[in-house]
Amino acid sequence: MAIRVTVWNEYLHEVQFPEVAEVYPKGIHGCIADFLKDAGMEVRTATLKEPEHGLTQEVLDNTDVLIWWGHMAHHQVADEIVDRVHKRIQEGMGLIVLHSGHASKIFQRICGTNSGMLKWREDGEKEILWVVDPSHPIADGLDEKIIIPHEEMYGEHFNIPQPDELVFISWFEGGEVFRSGCCYHRGKGKIFYFRPGHEVFPIYHQPEIQHVIINAVKWAAPVQFPQEHYGNLPPVVEVHGKLEHSIAGLHEKKD
């Protein structure tokens, strides 16, 4: 069965700025959706201005991996939609956060920090994206580095928790470095933050960047989970010991 992907994008830059529309005539979401479809995935798109931001419960229930691109309107995303997305991640939906999505409400919820705090500079500098974990599935089939001719600089310190796995770091022409490929696990969900993707540069047209995102979707897709049970359960094996004074049921007697 094909992986079901929803690509979410504010879709504001492309509408408001002709120079962005020239780079992404179908929108950033349309560009990403096209190469994911070519990779054999089942893809839909959603944007900020749609009812419920295009992320209805039905859409999320039928999404294996959600891709998130946001920049200028993080504050316009309704908290109830963030709650809905976060719940689905806990249940096993994967999340891939791109570029300025580092400051989105959903990524801040994942991190538990103000993940919008970092250095930045829009100079169109050269970036070298280095693979620091060659054994990671997201790095499968890549060279040891990806060169991006022109990109917005993001620099450390990046106010995020220590990643569970770090796949990429970036070096920029101005001297800064940045953790650009960070993996997290929350509940049953897998999250990947991938930094490249400023809207005025054709980053998502670059084959190596497309390759990373395709790999990330495959990595973040949910697996067949074992059935779990929570709460007050009988022991798995017979318990032979017996307490002189049992505490069973005491919490139920509290006022």
N, C-alpha and C positions, 0 to 999 in steps of 0.2 A: 504493500500500500504506500502511495506517495506521501511524503511529509507535507502536512498542511501548514502553510506559512501565511501570516498576515503581516503586511508591511505598512507600518503607521508612520505618517509624515505630517508635520504641520501644514505643509503646502501653502505657505505664505510668501516666502522669498521668491518662488517661481512666478507667483501672481503679481507681486509688487515691483520686482526688479527685472527689467529686460535682459540684463547681462546674465542673470541666473537662469532665466527661461531659455536663453540661447544654449547654455551648457546642458540643461535638463528640460527639453521641450515637453516631455511627458511627466515632469516632476521627478524629484529624487526617488519617490516611491515607485514611479513607473519604470525608471531605469533599473532599480533593484529587482522589481517584480519580473522584468523581462529576462534577466540572466538566470534568475532562480527557476523560472518556467523552462528555460532551455536546459537546465540541469535536471529536469524531470520532476520538479516539485509542483504541488497544487497551491496556487498563490492567489490571494485576494489583497486588496489595498484598503486603507482607511485613512481619513484625514480629520483634522481638528474641527472643521466647520460642519461636518456631518452630525446628524442627531446622535447624541451619546458619543460623539467623536468617532463614530463608526465602530465602536467597541461595545456592542451590545453583549448581553450574556450569551446569546445564541452564537454570535461570532466567536467569542472567546472559548466557548465550549467546543467549538469545532476548529480550534487553532492548536497546533502542536508547538509552534515557535512563533513568537511575536518579535518583530524587528521595530525598533523605535528610533526615529530621527526627529529631534526637536531643537529649537534654538531661541527664537524671539518671543515665544508665547507659552513658556512653561507654566506661568501663573494662570493661564486660561484653561488649563486642564482641570476638570472638575474632580474634587476629592473623592467623590463616590465612584468615579471611573478608576482612579488610582487604587482604591480599595478593592474593586472588582478584579483588576489586573493582578494585584498582589496576591489575592486569594487563589487565583488560577495558577500563579507561579508556585505557591505552596503545594498545590495539588499535582504539579508536575509539568506545567507548560514552560517551555524554555523562553528566555528573553535575551535578545541581542540589542544592546544599547550602542548607538553610533554617535561619534563626534560630540557635538554640543549637547547631546542627550545626557552627558555627565551631570548636568545641572537640573535634569528633569525631576519631577516629584517622585516618580516611580524609582529612579535610581537612588535618590536620596533615601527613600524608604528601605531599599535593599541594603544600602551601606550603613545607615544609622548615623551618618555624618553629613556635614555640609559639603557635599561632593562638588559643588560649584566653585570651590576655592582652588585656584591654580594660577600659573602665569600664562599670558597669551600675548601674541603679537601677529598682526595681519600684514606680513611683509612678503608673502609668497616665497618663502625660503625653501631650499632643498631639504628634504627629509630622508634619512636612512632608517628604515624600520628593520631592526635586527631580531631574528628568531633567537630567543634565549632558552627555549625548551623544545629542541628538535624532535623529541619523542612524543610530543602532544598531538592528538588527532587533528587539532585545528591547523597545525603546521605541516600536515601530510602533503607531500608533493611540492613543497616550496623550496626555493634556494635559501641560503643562510641569511639573505637580506632582501628587502624590497626598497628600491629607490623611487621616491616620489619627487618629481622635478620641482613642483611649486605647491606649497601647502601653508596653512596657518600654523604658527608655532604654539604648542602647549608645553609648559615647563613645570618641573617640580619646584616646590612640593605640591603634590596632588593629595587633597584631603580625603582619602578613602581608607577603609580598613585594609590590612594586609591581604592581598589576593590569595585565594586557595591555590591557584596556579597562575603563574605569570608566563605568558607565551611570547610577548613582544615588548621591546623597549625601543624608543625613538631617540635619534640624535638629530638636532637641527643645526643649520648652517651658522646660526648665531651663538651656538655653544651649549644650548640647553638640552637636557634629556627628559624623557617622560615615559612612565609606565603605560604603554599603549594597547596592551592586550591582556585583560585581567579576567580571570574566571572566579565565579563564586557559586556556592551551593546554598540554597535556602529551601527548607522543607524538601520536597521531591524535585524542585525545579533547579535547572542549571542556567546561570547567567554569564554572558560574555560581554565585557565592555571593549569596544574597538574604536580607537581614536580617529583614524583618518576620515576625511569627508567634508571639508569646508565647501560651502555651496557654490562658490564662484570658480572652483577648480574641478576639472573632470575626473575626480578621484575614482568615482564608482564606474567609470568606463575603463579603468585600468585592469587588465586581465588578472594580475596578481592579487589585487584587492578583491575582485569578484571571487577568486579562488578561496581566499580566506573566509569570506562571508558564507560561501557554499559549505565549506568545511565546518564552520561554526554552527550552521543550521543543523547539519547532521549530528554534531556533537551534542547540541542542546535539546534535540528531539527527545521526548519521553520514551522510556523503556517500559516493558511489561513489568509492573511492580508486583512484588509478592503481597498477598492480602495481609493487612495489619489489623491489630485489635488494640484498643485503648481502654483505660479505665480499670476498675476493680475486677481482676480475673482470677480464676482458680490457678493453682500452680501447674506447671507443665509436667513435672514429675511429682510423685507422691511425697509429701512432707511427713517425716516420722517424728520430728521434734514437736513438743507442745509447750507453749508458754504457761507458766503458773497463773498468770493473770493476762487474759486475752485482751488485746486492744481493738479487736474487730468491732466495727460499728460505732466506735467512740465518736468519730467525727460527725456521725449522723445525729448524735444527741446534743450537739452544740446549739446554743440559741442563735 
